[in-house]
Amino acid sequence: MTFLKSLYRKKRKNETFIRYISYLLHLWMGLLSCIVVMVICIAGCLYAFKNQIIDFANYDHARVRAVGLNPQTLSQVQLELGKRNQILTSLIIHDNPARSWIVSYKEQNVDKTAYYDPYIGQVKGYPDTGSSRFFEIVLDLHRNLMMGNVGRQIVGASALVFCFLLISGLVLWLPKKLKHLKQALTIKTSAKWARFNYDLHNTLGFYTCLVLFFIAVTGLYITYPWMKNALIVSLGGSSVAEATAIGSAAGDDAFDKLMSDMIERQKEKKQKAAEVVSLDDIRNLADQKLNYMAVTSITLPNDENPRYTIIKTNTENFFGMMLPDELTFDKEGKLKTINLFSDLPLDKQFTTLAKPLHTGEIMGLKSVVLYFIVCLIGFSLPITGFVIYWHRYKKNTKL
């Protein structure tokens, strides 16, 4: 009876109905989802630093021994690997000259990835598998609690509940009078433990509410097709039903472009290039179209795709966000497609950046640190919230 009493209270005098219902639902849903939310948040904290930790684990391989004046050309890298019967399939060139390049190649029909020093023309080493495996486990825990599809549904439901908790928490945080605003925005460190914990829950929850809500929504976007569809439509795109509807102009146009591109690629597979351009020529052509320094990824033609694909990560913007621009060339060096991020409609831009927006990679280390702090606070909210509930429960047992 005492336990049930701690889960319910009567509506207070002058308390609005919305605030009263928000309190009850915030309490009930918070208790139901607290464990899952904590696991999701702590896994998110770890995963935020994935790139930095993997880079540290491969520190000796990821840095060149000495920066020289003339690194190898891409054609020389391709030739050097070819001498050892290693067929180059792709490479990543860093904009930092002190960083090794990352090359992928086939050796006896086995795909391999390695760090390559372009100044000495040698493979420096291979990525550490331990750190990569660790983050695979963290990601599995974050996505589905390592429970497959059942866990995925539990995580998805908990993320939805968490979105509601943030909204209802904001309703409960709103001060009744303007003179109480300062108190709601600060943590009284000199107060007793119960009040200090209450301030931690309320104030930190308010400051991180917007970012946590954004992280949760982008996570739902990745998890649920209906959320993906809703966000795309809200950003000005067409719903899946509209885009695939028979007679739909948007659907017909998208289908025609897709079919045209597929047919053209099939023709390119069968045709023999009159003059195959070198990898260096492809890089120069790409730099002419995308005239800025950036991390550059080049994927060479293969059995599935007859074109060179070049992606440069443009950070020359106000926030330093990592925005991808993509070019494709045929084997003769003719430009086939150009997809500039700035030219994409808003819904396509969001689709392109959904994952880095969710993980915090979008602005590099500064956004990763921000996401880590926010996720750590998100992890603490169920704890401080439960302490508030437990304090009231103990108080009721003494009555």
C-alpha positions as MATLAB code, in Angstrom:
seq = 'MTFLKSLYRKKRKNETFIRYISYLLHLWMGLLSCIVVMVICIAGCLYAFKNQIIDFANYDHARVRAVGLNPQTLSQVQLELGKRNQILTSLIIHDNPARSWIVSYKEQNVDKTAYYDPYIGQVKGYPDTGSSRFFEIVLDLHRNLMMGNVGRQIVGASALVFCFLLISGLVLWLPKKLKHLKQALTIKTSAKWARFNYDLHNTLGFYTCLVLFFIAVTGLYITYPWMKNALIVSLGGSSVAEATAIGSAAGDDAFDKLMSDMIERQKEKKQKAAEVVSLDDIRNLADQKLNYMAVTSITLPNDENPRYTIIKTNTENFFGMMLPDELTFDKEGKLKTINLFSDLPLDKQFTTLAKPLHTGEIMGLKSVVLYFIVCLIGFSLPITGFVIYWHRYKKNTKL';
ca = [
       0.000    0.000    0.000;
       2.877    2.364    0.854;
       4.497    1.537   -2.487;
       1.289    2.351   -4.387;
       0.921    5.547   -2.406;
       4.412    6.615   -3.487;
       3.335    6.266   -7.137;
       0.348    8.521   -6.805;
      -0.622   11.822   -5.273;
      -3.712   13.997   -5.427;
      -3.857   17.083   -7.584;
      -2.621   20.086   -5.660;
      -4.447   23.352   -5.278;
      -3.814   25.754   -8.179;
      -1.935   22.994  -10.055;
      -2.874   22.782  -13.724;
      -4.214   19.511  -15.068;
      -1.395   19.297  -17.644;
       1.252   19.692  -14.940;
      -0.467   17.116  -12.733;
      -0.729   14.499  -15.497;
       2.840   15.262  -16.596;
       4.048   14.547  -13.069;
       2.307   11.172  -12.842;
       3.361   10.007  -16.308;
       6.904   11.309  -15.799;
       7.178    9.251  -12.628;
       5.636    6.052  -13.972;
       7.409    6.036  -17.332;
      10.681    7.076  -15.735;
      10.603    4.103  -13.359;
       9.714    1.712  -16.191;
      12.433    2.843  -18.583;
      15.237    3.995  -16.273;
      17.488    0.918  -16.592;
      17.305    0.793  -20.397;
      17.849    4.558  -20.712;
      20.926    4.323  -18.494;
      22.390    1.497  -20.606;
      21.699    3.390  -23.859;
      23.274    6.583  -22.520;
      26.408    4.998  -21.055;
      26.949    3.032  -24.272;
      26.480    6.296  -26.175;
      29.117    7.953  -23.946;
      31.622    5.245  -24.851;
      30.744    5.216  -28.535;
      31.107    8.997  -28.830;
      34.892    8.632  -28.611;
      35.092    5.667  -30.986;
      37.244    7.373  -33.628;
      39.574    8.974  -31.092;
      40.091    5.740  -29.135;
      40.670    3.648  -32.259;
      43.082    6.308  -33.501;
      44.949    6.155  -30.173;
      45.045    2.350  -30.271;
      46.675    2.609  -33.711;
      48.841    5.623  -32.868;
      52.123    4.202  -34.176;
      50.566    3.146  -37.465;
      48.330    6.203  -37.945;
      51.242    8.674  -37.829;
      54.116    8.852  -40.300;
      57.668    8.633  -38.997;
      58.804   11.839  -40.679;
      56.928   14.298  -42.872;
      58.723   14.656  -46.205;
      58.442   17.214  -48.960;
      57.286   14.852  -51.682;
      54.902   12.051  -50.767;
      54.268    9.334  -53.302;
      51.702    9.949  -55.992;
      48.575    7.787  -55.980;
      49.792    5.968  -59.075;
      53.041    5.143  -57.295;
      51.091    3.767  -54.311;
      49.031    1.637  -56.687;
      52.194    0.409  -58.429;
      53.971   -0.326  -55.135;
      51.088   -2.470  -53.932;
      50.851   -4.145  -57.320;
      54.444   -5.347  -57.022;
      53.276   -7.494  -54.093;
      50.165   -8.719  -55.956;
      47.954   -6.414  -53.906;
      45.187   -4.812  -55.961;
      44.285   -1.332  -54.670;
      40.510   -0.900  -54.224;
      40.263    2.362  -52.257;
      42.250    4.805  -50.169;
      41.704    7.664  -47.750;
      44.058   10.639  -47.893;
      44.168   12.824  -44.775;
      44.484   16.581  -45.010;
      47.051   16.386  -42.193;
      50.462   15.547  -43.741;
      51.552   13.859  -40.493;
      48.840   11.207  -40.845;
      49.225    7.918  -42.672;
      46.975    7.155  -45.588;
      44.511    4.289  -45.269;
      44.610    1.846  -48.167;
      42.284   -1.034  -48.924;
      43.317   -3.765  -51.330;
      42.674   -7.326  -52.416;
      45.319   -9.960  -51.852;
      44.490  -13.475  -53.054;
      40.792  -12.469  -53.125;
      40.934  -11.381  -49.486;
      40.005   -7.778  -48.622;
      42.531   -6.025  -46.384;
      42.930   -2.523  -44.942;
      46.238   -1.045  -43.825;
      47.989    2.181  -42.807;
      50.368    3.407  -45.499;
      53.273    5.847  -45.156;
      53.382    7.790  -48.455;
      56.825    9.261  -47.685;
      58.625    5.916  -47.487;
      56.220    3.971  -49.693;
      55.473    1.188  -47.210;
      52.556   -0.360  -45.358;
      53.076    0.628  -41.705;
      50.684   -1.817  -40.139;
      47.116   -3.010  -39.807;
      44.252   -1.678  -37.670;
      43.993   -2.977  -34.115;
      41.154   -5.507  -34.060;
      40.666   -5.379  -30.288;
      39.428   -1.774  -30.178;
      37.214   -2.307  -33.237;
      35.672   -5.407  -31.672;
      35.091   -3.528  -28.403;
      33.096   -0.834  -30.191;
      31.109   -3.430  -32.117;
      29.965   -4.761  -28.725;
      29.232   -1.225  -27.462;
      27.194   -0.488  -30.600;
      25.273   -3.758  -30.251;
      24.525   -2.874  -26.631;
      23.428    0.631  -27.633;
      21.186   -0.547  -30.463;
      19.550   -3.646  -29.060;
      20.982   -4.505  -25.619;
      22.722   -7.467  -27.322;
      19.296   -9.131  -27.581;
      18.682   -9.004  -31.331;
      15.356   -7.768  -32.667;
      13.614   -8.047  -29.290;
      16.213   -5.771  -27.732;
      15.899   -3.399  -30.673;
      12.180   -2.984  -29.988;
      12.850   -2.457  -26.265;
      15.444    0.224  -27.052;
      13.112    1.878  -29.565;
      10.217    1.951  -27.089;
      12.497    3.284  -24.357;
      13.778    6.021  -26.677;
      10.190    7.057  -27.385;
       9.463    7.100  -23.665;
      12.631    9.115  -23.089;
      11.423   11.744  -25.578;
       8.196   12.032  -23.586;
      10.139   12.217  -20.311;
      12.144   15.165  -21.668;
       8.992   17.002  -22.733;
       7.108   16.271  -19.493;
      10.243   17.145  -17.510;
      10.348   20.520  -19.240;
       6.711   21.098  -18.294;
       7.493   20.260  -14.656;
      10.632   22.448  -14.705;
       8.824   25.597  -15.859;
       8.671   27.941  -12.844;
       5.221   29.132  -11.808;
       6.463   32.690  -11.406;
       9.181   34.640  -13.195;
      10.944   35.443   -9.915;
      11.635   31.723   -9.471;
      13.463   31.458  -12.813;
      16.936   32.062  -11.363;
      16.381   29.332   -8.818;
      15.306   26.929  -11.598;
      18.459   27.683  -13.594;
      20.970   27.132  -10.800;
      22.079   24.293   -8.526;
      22.191   25.174   -4.847;
      25.383   23.419   -3.765;
      25.002   24.479   -0.131;
      21.591   22.813    0.215;
      20.924   19.480    1.902;
      21.484   16.311   -0.112;
      17.820   15.821   -1.086;
      17.522   19.387   -2.422;
      20.925   19.226   -4.105;
      19.922   16.006   -5.890;
      16.599   17.592   -6.902;
      18.422   20.576   -8.406;
      20.796   18.283  -10.265;
      17.872   16.438  -11.839;
      15.854   19.533  -12.736;
      18.566   21.968  -13.772;
      20.852   19.597  -15.677;
      17.801   18.062  -17.320;
      16.741   21.506  -18.546;
      20.163   22.452  -19.919;
      20.550   19.188  -21.852;
      16.894   18.701  -22.796;
      17.152   19.961  -26.375;
      20.342   18.048  -27.294;
      19.124   14.837  -25.625;
      15.809   15.120  -27.486;
      17.671   15.616  -30.775;
      19.912   12.593  -30.108;
      16.869   10.454  -29.239;
      14.936   11.537  -32.347;
      17.879   10.881  -34.685;
      18.251    7.483  -33.031;
      14.588    6.756  -33.726;
      15.152    7.942  -37.313;
      17.797    5.263  -37.749;
      15.687    2.604  -35.981;
      12.132    3.106  -37.247;
      11.024    3.588  -40.892;
       7.918    5.514  -39.765;
      10.075    8.044  -37.903;
      12.380    8.341  -40.906;
       9.377    8.958  -43.129;
       7.902   11.549  -40.723;
      11.167   13.504  -40.476;
      11.730   13.487  -44.242;
       8.210   14.811  -44.856;
       8.606   17.475  -42.142;
      11.798   18.654  -43.859;
      10.073   19.081  -47.216;
      10.677   15.662  -48.769;
       8.172   13.189  -50.174;
       6.845   10.300  -48.129;
       7.649    6.761  -49.241;
       4.051    6.293  -50.346;
       4.083    9.491  -52.424;
       7.496    8.787  -53.942;
       6.486    5.278  -55.039;
       2.894    6.052  -56.052;
       2.024    5.167  -59.650;
       1.696    8.351  -61.663;
       3.502   10.411  -59.050;
       5.733   12.987  -60.703;
       8.292   12.712  -57.883;
       8.199    8.921  -58.048;
       8.465    8.813  -61.836;
      11.314   11.302  -61.850;
      13.276    9.409  -59.187;
      12.640    6.086  -60.930;
      13.691    7.470  -64.321;
      16.932    8.849  -62.894;
      17.689    5.580  -61.139;
      17.015    3.473  -64.239;
      18.994    5.841  -66.460;
      21.985    5.674  -64.119;
      21.793    1.872  -63.889;
      21.643    1.481  -67.667;
      24.574    3.842  -68.146;
      26.666    1.987  -65.592;
      25.885   -1.337  -67.307;
      27.076    0.109  -70.605;
      30.271    1.333  -68.963;
      30.949   -2.157  -67.605;
      30.799   -3.652  -71.110;
      32.644   -0.876  -72.918;
      36.418   -0.784  -73.035;
      37.837    2.652  -72.284;
      39.717    4.184  -75.203;
      42.272    5.589  -72.794;
      42.257    4.707  -69.103;
      43.304    7.703  -67.013;
      45.664    7.340  -64.079;
      44.673    7.632  -60.456;
      46.637   10.892  -60.250;
      44.627   12.356  -63.126;
      41.391   11.413  -61.352;
      42.575   13.144  -58.201;
      43.544   16.282  -60.136;
      40.178   16.353  -61.902;
      38.406   16.029  -58.555;
      40.499   18.830  -57.029;
      39.590   21.097  -59.936;
      35.900   20.602  -59.207;
      36.290   20.639  -55.404;
      39.022   23.186  -54.862;
      39.648   22.904  -51.126;
      41.849   20.904  -48.751;
      39.995   18.052  -47.068;
      40.062   14.400  -46.141;
      39.598   12.628  -49.473;
      38.244    9.146  -50.076;
      38.769    7.512  -53.484;
      37.128    4.229  -54.461;
      38.424    2.606  -57.639;
      36.231    0.898  -60.256;
      35.302   -2.708  -59.559;
      33.045   -5.463  -60.897;
      29.963   -3.851  -59.376;
      30.738   -0.177  -60.020;
      32.636    0.857  -63.188;
      33.378    4.371  -61.906;
      35.818    6.183  -59.678;
      34.005    7.607  -56.640;
      35.607   10.553  -54.853;
      34.258   11.963  -51.595;
      35.791   15.048  -50.017;
      34.716   16.064  -46.512;
      34.227   19.816  -46.611;
      34.712   21.610  -43.268;
      34.873   25.143  -44.697;
      31.693   26.377  -43.051;
      30.748   28.453  -40.018;
      30.431   25.538  -37.574;
      33.199   23.411  -39.095;
      30.714   20.640  -39.825;
      31.961   17.707  -41.903;
      29.847   17.896  -45.063;
      30.509   15.352  -47.848;
      30.764   16.335  -51.536;
      30.794   13.450  -54.032;
      32.027   13.087  -57.615;
      32.093   10.103  -59.955;
      34.244    9.670  -63.072;
      34.328    6.944  -65.678;
      37.575    5.157  -66.541;
      38.314    7.733  -69.250;
      38.136   10.559  -66.712;
      34.765   11.962  -67.818;
      32.722   13.500  -65.018;
      29.542   11.467  -64.621;
      27.901   12.845  -61.463;
      28.499   15.681  -59.027;
      26.640   15.823  -55.719;
      27.478   18.891  -53.672;
      26.075   18.809  -50.149;
      25.133   22.506  -50.373;
      22.941   21.802  -53.426;
      20.930   19.030  -51.783;
      17.399   19.765  -50.495;
      17.026   19.916  -46.721;
      15.583   16.400  -46.385;
      18.477   14.903  -48.379;
      21.011   16.835  -46.313;
      19.502   15.455  -43.124;
      19.460   11.916  -44.542;
      23.145   12.225  -45.448;
      24.127   13.472  -41.990;
      21.731   11.408  -39.832;
      24.404    9.076  -38.442;
      27.110   11.697  -37.611;
      24.392   13.936  -36.151;
      23.351   11.092  -33.857;
      26.856   10.027  -32.836;
      28.341   13.518  -32.482;
      30.987   13.067  -35.187;
      29.536   15.926  -37.216;
      31.984   18.591  -35.977;
      34.865   16.413  -34.875;
      36.272   16.409  -31.353;
      34.371   19.480  -30.079;
      30.964   17.948  -30.842;
      32.129   14.554  -29.541;
      33.038   16.135  -26.174;
      29.667   17.916  -26.087;
      27.784   14.678  -26.810;
      29.816   12.822  -24.187;
      28.897   15.373  -21.493;
      25.247   15.435  -22.558;
      24.996   11.621  -22.646;
      26.676   11.420  -19.246;
      24.039   13.785  -17.864;
      21.386   11.688  -19.636;
      22.800    8.654  -17.806;
      22.564   10.520  -14.482;
      18.944   11.686  -14.906;
      17.336    8.280  -14.164;
      19.610    7.974  -11.101;
      18.802   11.416   -9.665;
      15.153   10.899  -10.604;
      15.022    7.580   -8.757;
      16.681    9.174   -5.716;
      13.896   11.818   -5.693;
      11.285    9.045   -5.845;
      13.039    6.959   -3.161;
      13.235    9.940   -0.821;
       9.479   10.428   -1.146;
       8.860    6.710   -0.719;
      10.866    6.607    2.518;
       9.048    9.705    3.666;
       5.690    7.968    3.114;
       6.776    4.892    5.057;
       7.353    7.044    8.139;
       3.854    8.472    8.015;
];
